[in-house]
Amino acid sequence: MVMDLRLGDVVRLKKAHPCGSAQWEVVRLGADIGLRCLGCSRRILMPRSELERRARAVQRAPTASA
C-alpha cells in the first residue's frame, strides 16, 4: 500500500538528523520524495519505498479554504 502524502505534510522519522531534528516537511512528490529538515532546512531526496520504512508518523498540512 502506498503512503498518502501531500505537499506540506510533516513526517517524523525513526532516526533523527545529525542536527537533532526528526521532523521533515514534504516539498516534492513522486517516486522520490523531497524532504526539508525542520531543524536546519537541509533538503534531501529519498525513495518512496525507503521513506515508508523509516516513517513513524505523518502530520497533515492544514488545507487552505477559499
C-alpha contacts under 8 A as a table, 3 or more apart, distances in Angstrom:
res1	aa1	res2	aa2	distance
3	M	52	E	6.62
5	L	9	D	6.77
5	L	26	V	7.81
5	L	29	L	7.80
6	R	9	D	5.74
6	R	26	V	7.08
6	R	29	L	7.51
6	R	60	R	7.75
6	R	61	A	7.61
7	L	25	E	7.92
7	L	26	V	5.29
7	L	27	V	5.58
7	L	28	R	6.63
7	L	29	L	7.20
7	L	61	A	7.55
8	G	25	E	5.79
8	G	26	V	5.25
8	G	27	V	6.33
8	G	60	R	7.58
8	G	61	A	5.22
9	D	25	E	5.70
9	D	26	V	5.46
9	D	58	V	6.76
9	D	59	Q	5.78
9	D	60	R	4.84
9	D	61	A	4.62
10	V	23	Q	6.40
10	V	24	W	5.46
10	V	25	E	4.47
10	V	26	V	6.34
10	V	58	V	5.78
10	V	59	Q	5.06
10	V	60	R	6.60
10	V	61	A	7.05
11	V	23	Q	5.66
11	V	24	W	5.17
11	V	25	E	6.25
11	V	26	V	7.32
11	V	55	A	6.59
11	V	56	R	7.50
11	V	57	A	5.89
11	V	58	V	4.56
11	V	59	Q	6.33
12	R	22	A	5.54
12	R	23	Q	4.55
12	R	24	W	6.38
12	R	55	A	5.90
12	R	56	R	5.53
12	R	57	A	5.22
12	R	58	V	6.36
13	L	16	A	6.80
13	L	22	A	5.51
13	L	23	Q	6.54
13	L	24	W	7.77
13	L	54	R	5.58
13	L	55	A	4.45
13	L	56	R	5.35
13	L	57	A	7.27
14	K	22	A	7.27
14	K	54	R	5.71
14	K	55	A	6.13
14	K	56	R	5.85
15	K	22	A	6.43
15	K	54	R	7.85
16	A	19	C	7.74
16	A	20	G	5.64
16	A	21	S	5.43
16	A	22	A	4.17
16	A	23	Q	7.86
17	H	20	G	5.41
17	H	21	S	5.51
17	H	22	A	5.85
17	H	37	C	7.81
18	P	21	S	7.52
19	C	39	G	6.56
19	C	40	C	6.64
20	G	39	G	7.17
21	S	37	C	7.16
21	S	38	L	6.78
21	S	39	G	5.21
22	A	37	C	7.77
23	Q	37	C	6.32
23	Q	38	L	5.86
23	Q	39	G	7.62
24	W	35	L	5.78
24	W	36	R	5.32
24	W	37	C	4.55
24	W	38	L	5.51
25	E	35	L	5.45
25	E	36	R	5.12
25	E	37	C	6.50
25	E	38	L	6.70
26	V	29	L	7.50
26	V	33	I	7.08
26	V	34	G	5.92
26	V	35	L	4.78
26	V	36	R	6.62
27	V	33	I	7.63
27	V	34	G	5.20
27	V	35	L	5.56
27	V	36	R	6.70
28	R	32	D	7.88
28	R	33	I	5.50
28	R	34	G	4.35
28	R	35	L	7.01
29	L	32	D	6.61
29	L	33	I	4.98
29	L	34	G	6.49
30	G	33	I	5.96
30	G	48	R	7.72
31	A	47	P	6.22
31	A	48	R	5.71
32	D	45	L	6.03
32	D	46	M	5.37
32	D	47	P	4.27
32	D	48	R	5.36
33	I	45	L	5.55
33	I	46	M	5.26
33	I	47	P	6.05
33	I	48	R	5.85
33	I	51	L	7.80
34	G	43	R	7.04
34	G	44	I	5.81
34	G	45	L	4.52
34	G	46	M	6.48
35	L	43	R	5.62
35	L	44	I	5.37
35	L	45	L	6.24
35	L	46	M	7.55
36	R	41	S	5.50
36	R	42	R	5.56
36	R	43	R	4.41
36	R	44	I	6.54
37	C	40	C	5.79
37	C	41	S	4.73
37	C	42	R	5.26
37	C	43	R	6.45
38	L	41	S	5.61
46	M	50	E	6.70
46	M	51	L	6.39
47	P	50	E	5.39
47	P	51	L	6.36
48	R	51	L	5.09
48	R	52	E	6.21
49	S	52	E	5.25
49	S	53	R	6.61
50	E	53	R	5.21
50	E	54	R	6.25
51	L	54	R	5.07
51	L	55	A	5.80
52	E	55	A	5.58
55	A	58	V	7.61
